[in-house]
C-alpha cells in the first residue's frame, strides 16, 4: 500500500471462516491526511472517504460506486462490516 496521491494499493478481503474472499487493487487519486482519501479501483469504480472531526471523535463517511454483480444493500452491509471492524480495531489497539 502506497498511501499517497498516485500511489497504488492491493488488498485481500476474506470471510473469517475462509468461505469466500476477493482481491481488489487500485490507485489513490487524492490523499489529504486526516481529511480525505479518494481512490479508483482497477474496475474503474471510485470510493470517497471523508474523515470528519466531531469533538474528540472522528466519523468516517464513505461513498462508493456500486458494482453490478451484487445488490447495493449487500454492498452497503459489506462496507459497514468493514467500518465496524476498523472501529473495533482502532478503539482496542
N, C-alpha and C positions, 0 to 999 in steps of 0.2 A: 504494500500500500504506500503510495507516494502522495500524501495529502497536501497537495499544492495545485494551483491552477495549472492545467496542462498535464498534471500527474495522472497515473493510472492506478486502478485497483483490481484485485481479483479475490473474490470471496466464495466460500462454500457455505451454504445453508443446509442444515440437515436436522431431521427429527431426532430427538434424544434416543429413541429406540432404534434408529437407523433404518426405519421403514421406508423413508424417501428422502431425497435431497436434490439439490441442484447447485450448479456453479453460475456465477454471473461476474462479468467484467465490464469495465467502462473507464471513462475519463472524467476527471474533475474539471468542470467548466468555470467555477467560481469558488474560491475559498476565502472567506473573511473570518479570521479567528474570533471565536466567541460570538459570532453573529449569524453566519450563513454558510451553507455548503450547497452547491448545485452540481449535479453530475448527470452524465448521459451514459446509459448502459449500452453495450455493444449492439443490442437490438434496436437502438435509436430512441428508446423511451427515456424521459428525463425525470429526475427527482429533485425537489427543492426542500431543503431542511433549514428552518429558522430557529435560532436559539433566542428565547425571549426571557429577559430578566424579570422576575417577579419577587422583589424583596431579596430574601436570602436563597430563593429557589430559581431554577431555570426550567422553563417549559419548552419542549420541542414541538414544533409544528412541521409536519411532513406532508407535502403534496406530491403525488406521483401520477404518472401517466400509466393507466392500467394496460395490461396485455389482454389479448383476445381469447386465450385458451381457458381461463377460469373466470367464474363470476366475480364481479367487482367486490361484492360483500366478502367473499372468501379472501380476496387480496387485502382488503382493509383489515380483516381479522388477523391475517399473517403479519402485516406491518405492525398492528397493535401488540401482537405477541412479542415481536422483536423489541419494541419500545418498552414493554413491561419487563423483559429480561434485562435490558440495558439499565433501566431504572433500578431494578433489584441489585444488579452488579455495582452500580455507582454508589448506592446507598450503603452497601455492606462490605465494601473493599477500600 
